[in-house]
Amino acid sequence: VLFSQHTGLLTIDPVRFDAVVNKPVQSADPFDAFFNGGSSHIEVKKTISSPKLTIDVKALPAKPADFYGGVGDFTISSTINNTNIKTNDAVTLKVVISGIGNLRLISTPKVEFPSDFETYEPKVDNKVRLTTEGHTGSKVIEYLTIPRHAGTFKIPALTFSYFDVKSKSYKTLTTEEYTLTVEKGEGNSEQVTGNFTNKEDLRVLGEDIRFIKLNEVRLHPKGDFFFGATTYWLFYIIPVLAFIVFIFISRKLSIENANVTKMRMKRANKVAIKRLKLAGTYLAEKKKDLFYDEVLKALWGYIGDRLNIPVSQLSKDFLREKVFVEANDELKEATNTFLDVLNQCEFARFAPSTDDKQAMDNVYSSAINAISKMENVISEIF
């Protein structure tokens, strides 16, 4: 199952298989003619390949504000662990997006929690399996939040829009709205001093007067004037020096950033290393799909940036046509190695294997070697 990330004409390379078939041959032996009908069989090696496919990917219509990348057929539900709590107690809001489509590519929807709540990074769990109809399953998102003040608060309903491929239109789903009753708990940090009990009070005061100073106030002896002191002159000198340094750095950055192509080529290796580190994390966690996705992103991203190839033209055929015509022997060899690793990665991603860990280790090592080899060759040329 493929999910396109780009619009336009995309090419799917042929898949080739080496097979052994039995071919009947006529025998001149009279005993074969009597017992075997006059024929025998020999094994012949044949290469079978699928046709090259070209897909025209069209862009989605104008996207609504609550569209998070979902394409398919989905439902949404939500639950909350408790609505009557005390301050500083954790609240977990669970949102489940289920159905058939690109579940893994849906970004995390944003929940508008009250401003007095302390929120944390959501936990996402993709429970997806591959079927004949595509990826099916659910995306479970857990939002953890902690109320810091007592009162009654509302968590508004979450709206989720997705593109329905059957009706070719956007559909909007809505979760339940929750009302939370928060009571004052022990060890509450609401009390500051006097009657100023919470953030709301401080925000109102901040509109007209300054808040009182709670710490000790430092007083200076009479006659100890700031004017004319060393500190006074530093207030003039330091900004001038900072401005000169700022101008110098800005000019340097402007010169470097003027050539966008040069910056893109320069950063290609760093971006690839960063993606491979993330792939290494997925390798250690044995997350096969995420691992192969990240390795392919690192490989294609690196070669596109390093050779300055537009995304619309980035393909194996283009690499062979462009690089093999213009490049020297070393770059051709490095490109062949690079293409071999791409094929190895794509094959290992979907091929059944009794040892996924070993296959992932091999792909990871090959990807690092291919990028290193390509980087060495390109550095010598440029």
C-alpha positions as CSV (number, residue, x, y, z in Angstrom):
1,V,0.0,0.0,0.0
2,L,1.5,3.3,-1.1
3,F,0.6,6.8,0.1
4,S,1.9,9.6,-2.2
5,Q,3.5,12.6,-0.5
6,H,3.9,14.6,-3.7
7,T,1.6,15.7,-6.6
8,G,2.2,15.2,-10.3
9,L,3.3,12.3,-12.4
10,L,5.1,9.7,-10.3
11,T,6.8,6.6,-11.6
12,I,6.9,3.1,-9.9
13,D,9.9,1.1,-11.1
14,P,9.4,-2.4,-12.3
15,V,9.8,-5.3,-9.9
16,R,12.0,-8.1,-11.2
17,F,12.1,-11.8,-10.0
18,D,14.5,-14.6,-11.0
19,A,12.7,-17.9,-11.4
20,V,13.5,-21.5,-12.5
21,V,10.9,-23.2,-14.8
22,N,10.6,-26.7,-16.3
23,K,10.7,-26.7,-20.1
24,P,9.8,-29.8,-22.0
25,V,12.2,-31.0,-24.7
26,Q,12.0,-33.7,-27.3
27,S,14.3,-36.7,-26.7
28,A,15.9,-38.9,-29.3
29,D,16.2,-41.8,-26.9
30,P,13.8,-44.6,-27.9
31,F,13.3,-45.6,-24.3
32,D,12.1,-42.1,-23.5
33,A,9.8,-42.2,-26.5
34,F,8.2,-45.4,-25.1
35,F,8.1,-44.7,-21.4
36,N,7.8,-40.9,-21.2
37,G,5.9,-40.1,-24.4
38,G,9.1,-39.0,-26.2
39,S,9.8,-35.9,-24.1
40,S,11.8,-34.8,-21.0
41,H,12.2,-31.6,-19.1
42,I,15.1,-29.3,-18.3
43,E,15.3,-26.4,-15.8
44,V,15.6,-22.9,-17.4
45,K,16.3,-19.7,-15.5
46,K,14.1,-16.8,-16.4
47,T,13.7,-13.2,-15.2
48,I,10.2,-12.0,-14.8
49,S,9.4,-8.3,-14.4
50,S,6.3,-6.2,-13.8
51,P,5.5,-3.3,-16.1
52,K,6.6,0.2,-15.2
53,L,3.7,2.2,-13.8
54,T,3.1,6.0,-13.9
55,I,0.6,7.5,-11.5
56,D,-0.9,11.0,-11.8
57,V,-1.3,12.3,-8.2
58,K,-3.8,15.2,-7.9
59,A,-3.7,17.8,-5.1
60,L,-6.4,17.9,-2.5
61,P,-9.0,20.7,-2.6
62,A,-8.7,23.7,-0.3
63,K,-8.1,22.3,3.2
64,P,-10.2,23.3,6.3
65,A,-8.5,24.5,9.4
66,D,-9.1,21.3,11.3
67,F,-7.6,19.1,8.6
68,Y,-4.7,17.0,9.9
69,G,-3.8,15.0,6.8
70,G,-6.3,12.2,7.0
71,V,-7.4,10.6,3.7
72,G,-9.7,7.6,3.8
73,D,-12.8,6.7,5.8
74,F,-12.6,7.4,9.6
75,T,-14.5,7.6,12.9
76,I,-13.4,9.4,16.0
77,S,-14.2,9.0,19.7
78,S,-12.9,10.3,23.0
79,T,-12.9,9.5,26.7
80,I,-11.6,11.2,29.9
81,N,-10.5,9.4,33.0
82,N,-12.1,11.8,35.5
83,T,-14.2,15.0,35.5
84,N,-14.2,15.6,39.3
85,I,-10.6,16.1,40.4
86,K,-8.4,18.1,42.7
87,T,-5.7,20.6,41.8
88,N,-2.4,19.1,40.7
89,D,-4.1,15.8,39.8
90,A,-3.4,14.5,36.3
91,V,-6.2,14.3,33.7
92,T,-5.9,12.0,30.7
93,L,-8.0,12.7,27.6
94,K,-7.9,9.8,25.1
95,V,-8.8,10.4,21.5
96,V,-9.2,7.4,19.1
97,I,-9.2,7.8,15.3
98,S,-10.3,4.6,13.6
99,G,-10.9,3.4,10.1
100,I,-9.1,2.7,6.8
101,G,-6.6,5.1,5.2
102,N,-3.3,6.8,5.9
103,L,-3.6,6.5,9.7
104,R,0.2,6.8,10.3
105,L,0.4,10.0,8.4
106,I,-2.3,11.8,10.3
107,S,-0.7,14.5,12.5
108,T,-1.8,15.0,16.1
109,P,-4.9,17.1,16.5
110,K,-4.7,20.1,18.8
111,V,-6.9,20.2,21.9
112,E,-7.7,23.7,23.3
113,F,-7.1,23.1,27.1
114,P,-7.9,26.0,29.6
115,S,-5.0,28.4,30.0
116,D,-4.7,27.4,33.7
117,F,-3.9,23.8,32.8
118,E,-0.4,22.6,32.4
119,T,-0.2,20.4,29.3
120,Y,2.4,17.9,28.1
121,E,3.4,16.3,24.8
122,P,0.7,13.9,23.7
123,K,1.4,10.1,23.5
124,V,0.6,8.6,20.2
125,D,0.1,4.8,19.5
126,N,-0.5,3.6,15.9
127,K,-2.4,0.3,16.0
128,V,-2.4,-0.4,12.2
129,R,-2.4,-3.5,10.2
130,L,-2.2,-4.1,6.4
131,T,-5.3,-5.7,4.7
132,T,-6.4,-6.1,1.2
133,E,-8.3,-2.9,1.5
134,G,-5.3,-0.9,2.8
135,H,-4.1,0.2,6.2
136,T,-6.8,-0.4,8.8
137,G,-6.8,0.1,12.6
138,S,-6.7,3.0,14.9
139,K,-4.6,5.9,16.1
140,V,-4.7,6.3,19.8
141,I,-3.7,9.8,21.2
142,E,-3.5,10.4,25.0
143,Y,-3.3,14.1,26.1
144,L,-2.0,14.5,29.7
145,T,-2.9,17.8,31.5
146,I,-2.8,19.0,35.1
147,P,-5.1,21.7,36.5
148,R,-3.2,24.2,38.8
149,H,-6.3,26.1,40.1
150,A,-9.7,25.3,41.5
151,G,-12.8,26.0,39.6
152,T,-15.1,24.7,36.8
153,F,-13.4,24.4,33.4
154,K,-14.5,23.2,29.9
155,I,-12.5,21.2,27.4
156,P,-14.1,22.1,24.1
157,A,-15.0,19.4,21.6
158,L,-12.3,18.5,19.1
159,T,-13.2,18.8,15.4
160,F,-11.4,16.5,12.9
161,S,-11.8,16.8,9.2
162,Y,-10.6,14.2,6.7
163,F,-10.9,13.8,2.9
164,D,-13.3,11.0,2.0
165,V,-12.0,9.3,-1.2
166,K,-15.4,7.9,-2.0
167,S,-17.4,11.1,-2.0
168,K,-14.2,13.2,-2.9
169,S,-15.1,15.7,-0.3
170,Y,-14.1,16.7,3.2
171,K,-16.1,15.3,6.2
172,T,-15.9,16.7,9.7
173,L,-16.1,14.6,12.9
174,T,-16.6,16.0,16.4
175,T,-15.7,14.6,19.9
176,E,-17.6,15.1,23.1
177,E,-17.2,18.4,25.2
178,Y,-16.1,17.8,28.8
179,T,-16.8,19.9,31.9
180,L,-14.2,19.5,34.7
181,T,-14.9,20.4,38.3
182,V,-11.6,21.1,40.0
183,E,-11.4,21.3,43.8
184,K,-8.6,22.7,45.9
185,G,-6.1,20.0,46.8
186,E,-3.4,19.8,49.5
187,G,-0.2,21.6,48.9
188,N,-1.9,23.9,46.4
189,S,0.4,26.6,44.9
190,E,-2.5,29.0,44.3
191,Q,-1.9,31.1,47.4
192,V,0.7,33.8,46.6
193,T,0.2,36.5,49.3
194,G,-2.8,38.4,50.7
195,N,-5.8,38.2,48.5
196,F,-3.8,37.7,45.2
197,T,-4.8,34.0,44.9
198,N,-4.3,33.0,41.3
199,K,-3.3,33.9,37.8
200,E,-6.6,35.5,37.0
201,D,-6.0,38.1,39.8
202,L,-2.5,38.9,38.6
203,R,-3.7,39.3,35.0
204,V,-6.3,41.9,36.0
205,L,-3.9,43.9,38.1
206,G,-1.3,43.9,35.3
207,E,-3.7,46.0,33.1
208,D,-3.5,49.1,35.3
209,I,-0.9,48.9,38.1
210,R,2.4,47.1,38.7
211,F,2.3,44.2,41.0
212,I,3.8,44.7,44.5
213,K,7.4,43.7,45.1
214,L,7.4,40.6,47.3
215,N,11.2,40.4,47.7
216,E,13.6,42.7,49.6
217,V,14.1,46.2,48.0
218,R,17.7,47.4,47.6
219,L,18.2,51.0,48.6
220,H,21.2,53.2,47.6
221,P,22.8,55.8,49.9
222,K,21.9,59.4,49.1
223,G,24.5,60.9,46.8
224,D,25.5,57.6,45.2
225,F,24.4,58.7,41.7
226,F,24.4,56.5,38.6
227,F,25.2,59.3,36.2
228,G,28.9,59.5,35.3
229,A,29.7,56.1,36.9
230,T,31.5,53.3,34.9
231,T,28.3,51.4,34.7
232,Y,26.6,54.4,33.1
233,W,29.2,54.6,30.3
234,L,29.0,50.8,29.7
235,F,25.3,51.2,29.0
236,Y,26.4,53.3,26.0
237,I,29.4,51.3,24.9
238,I,28.0,47.7,25.1
239,P,25.0,48.4,22.8
240,V,27.3,50.0,20.2
241,L,29.7,47.0,20.3
242,A,26.7,44.6,20.1
243,F,25.3,46.4,17.1
244,I,28.7,46.2,15.3
245,V,28.9,42.5,16.0
246,F,25.3,42.0,14.9
247,I,26.0,43.8,11.6
248,F,29.1,41.7,11.0
249,I,27.2,38.4,11.6
250,S,24.2,39.5,9.6
251,R,26.3,40.3,6.6
252,K,28.1,37.0,6.8
253,L,24.9,35.1,7.1
254,S,23.3,37.1,4.2
255,I,26.3,36.2,1.9
256,E,26.0,32.5,2.9
257,N,22.2,32.4,2.6
258,A,22.2,34.2,-0.8
259,N,23.0,31.0,-2.5
260,V,20.2,28.7,-1.4
261,T,21.4,25.9,-3.5
262,K,24.9,26.0,-1.9
263,M,23.3,25.9,1.6
264,R,21.1,23.0,0.6
265,M,24.0,21.0,-0.7
266,K,26.1,21.9,2.3
267,R,23.6,20.7,4.9
268,A,22.6,17.5,3.0
269,N,25.0,15.3,5.0
270,K,23.9,16.7,8.4
271,V,20.3,16.2,7.7
272,A,20.9,12.6,6.5
273,I,22.9,11.9,9.7
274,K,20.1,13.3,11.8
275,R,17.5,11.1,10.1
276,L,19.7,8.0,10.3
277,K,20.0,8.6,14.1
278,L,16.2,8.6,14.3
279,A,16.2,5.4,12.2
280,G,18.7,3.9,14.6
281,T,16.2,4.6,17.5
282,Y,13.4,2.8,15.6
283,L,15.9,-0.1,14.9
284,A,16.6,-0.5,18.6
285,E,12.8,-0.5,19.3
286,K,12.2,-3.0,16.4
287,K,9.7,-0.6,14.8
288,K,10.0,-2.0,11.2
289,D,7.7,0.4,9.3
290,L,9.0,3.5,11.0
291,F,12.6,2.4,10.5
292,Y,12.3,1.8,6.8
293,D,10.4,5.1,6.3
294,E,13.1,7.1,8.0
295,V,16.0,5.3,6.1
296,L,14.3,6.0,2.7
297,K,13.7,9.6,3.8
298,A,17.4,9.9,4.7
299,L,18.6,8.4,1.4
300,W,16.3,10.3,-1.0
301,G,16.6,13.5,1.0
302,Y,20.4,13.3,0.9
303,I,20.8,12.6,-2.8
304,G,18.2,15.2,-3.7
305,D,19.9,17.9,-1.7
306,R,23.5,17.0,-2.4
307,L,23.0,16.8,-6.2
308,N,20.5,19.6,-6.2
309,I,17.7,17.5,-7.9
310,P,14.2,18.9,-7.6
311,V,11.7,16.6,-5.7
312,S,9.5,16.4,-8.8
313,Q,12.4,14.8,-10.8
314,L,13.8,12.6,-8.0
315,S,13.7,9.0,-9.2
316,K,16.0,6.1,-9.9
317,D,15.7,6.6,-13.7
318,F,16.6,10.2,-13.4
319,L,19.7,9.4,-11.4
320,R,20.8,6.9,-13.9
321,E,20.2,9.3,-16.9
322,K,21.7,12.4,-15.2
323,V,24.6,11.0,-13.2
324,F,25.7,8.3,-15.6
325,V,26.0,10.8,-18.5
326,E,27.7,13.7,-16.7
327,A,29.7,11.9,-13.9
328,N,33.1,10.3,-13.8
329,D,33.7,6.7,-13.0
330,E,33.9,7.2,-9.2
331,L,30.6,9.0,-9.0
332,K,29.0,6.3,-11.3
333,E,30.2,3.6,-8.9
334,A,29.0,5.5,-5.8
335,T,25.6,6.0,-7.5
336,N,25.3,2.3,-8.3
337,T,26.0,1.5,-4.7
338,F,23.4,4.1,-3.6
339,L,20.7,2.6,-6.0
340,D,21.5,-0.9,-4.7
341,V,20.9,0.2,-1.1
342,L,17.6,1.9,-2.2
343,N,16.5,-1.4,-3.8
344,Q,17.6,-3.4,-0.8
345,C,15.7,-1.1,1.6
346,E,12.5,-1.2,-0.5
347,F,12.6,-5.0,-0.9
348,A,13.3,-5.6,2.8
349,R,10.5,-3.3,3.8
350,F,7.7,-5.4,2.2
351,A,9.3,-8.8,1.8
352,P,8.4,-11.4,4.5
353,S,11.4,-12.3,6.7
354,T,12.1,-14.7,9.5
355,D,14.7,-12.3,11.0
356,D,13.5,-8.7,10.6
357,K,16.2,-7.5,13.0
358,Q,19.0,-8.9,10.9
359,A,17.5,-7.4,7.7
360,M,17.1,-4.0,9.4
361,D,20.8,-4.2,10.6
362,N,22.0,-4.9,7.1
363,V,19.9,-2.0,5.6
364,Y,21.1,0.4,8.3
365,S,24.8,-0.4,7.7
366,S,24.4,-0.3,3.9
367,A,22.7,3.1,4.1
368,I,25.5,4.6,6.2
369,N,28.2,3.2,3.9
370,A,26.4,4.4,0.7
371,I,26.0,8.0,2.0
372,S,29.6,8.0,3.3
373,K,30.9,6.8,-0.1
374,M,28.8,9.3,-2.0
375,E,29.9,12.1,0.3
376,N,33.6,11.3,-0.2
377,V,33.2,11.2,-4.0
378,I,31.2,14.4,-4.2
379,S,33.5,16.3,-1.8
380,E,36.5,15.6,-4.1
381,I,34.5,16.8,-7.2
382,F,33.1,20.0,-5.7
